[in-house]
Amino acid sequence: MKVLVTGGAGYIGSVVAQQLLDGGYDVVVLDDLSTGHRDAVPEGAAFEEVSLLDLDATGRVLAGGFDGVLHFAAKSLVGESMERPELYYRNNVCGTLNLLDAMRSQGCRRLVFSSTAATYGEPAQVPIREDAVTSPTNAYGATKLAIDAMISFECLAHGLGAASLRYFNVAGALGPRGERHAVETHLIPIVLQVALGQRDAVAVFGTDYPTPDGTAVRDYIHVQDLGRAHLLALEASRAGKHVIYNLGNGAGFSVREVVDVAREVTGHPIPARDAGRRAGDPSVLVAASDRIQQELGWQAEKTLQDMVADAWAFARSRQPAG
Ligand code: UFG
């Protein structure tokens, strides 16, 4: 099967591109390199430096003939999305509209889309099921929700077969492919920067949440487990149908628990400093992933220890020698 991976020079896209190659797929990566890295694109994948905002260029790539598209390309920083919502609507929504237009013109009938837990907003009930109310609290989540709706109607009207995978907190690495953000905001990479001596301490954002230790609880999922779900969803897609699956471990870990695991894994004391809550952070986000388990037989296999250990090996491998 020949597949196009948009955003395949980014963290999750590059991991999934590698897994697809390992699974015997023919892979082409499309990425504008605005946040991705050319050297993250796996050897064995063809590369097209193209922006989805360029409809003609996107159409030319799709004219290569694809059985399916895995669509990761997006702006994905919650904080930035609140400062520059227009950037998020243009890139994420207009970019995806162009992609759908090009897929339709070229008769490409399968799509797996990177959606997010941020589509739900502050949950009324935890764990969060796919039929929970969607009320995003930030522009990033709002753009992903708008795209989910666009995809549903595309399936109804034009017979696309699609899956939206709503990620919770993705962590870990696959060998040389891991998180490499210019400005890091995510907990696990930041904690590991402390262990590497690049920061003095990790700030714990909020210690007065209604959780067992007062810090916020999140559902961490290993990027390799997440990637496997994409391959299953691609194979299972059915014309005219749009399915939505939450992807998490189903278990929550607090910020303090994550820091403790990182201390164990790295052997570094990792000083933590209590700080105020970060604006817009819900107290608990945990996925109910029963739907994908039942319908596709997917299971998370990796533990939080595995995620931190793999992210740690990746972070150390990127340190200058010496
Ligand atoms: N945190 C800290 N200190 C830090 C960084 C993070 O205490 O230096 C805390 C956060 O406040 C939060 C938890 O660690 O409680 C996890 O934060 P991340 O930034 O790692 O992840 P988020 O849960 O904020 O974001 C994730 C995804 C987003 C997605 C969101 C859904 O990364 O893409 O879940 O709400 F939108």
Residues whose N, C-alpha, C, O or C-beta is under 5 A from the ligand:
A	BS01	UFG	S76 T116 A117 A118 F168 N169 T185 H186 L187 I188 I190 A203 V204 F205 A216 R218 V255 R278 D281
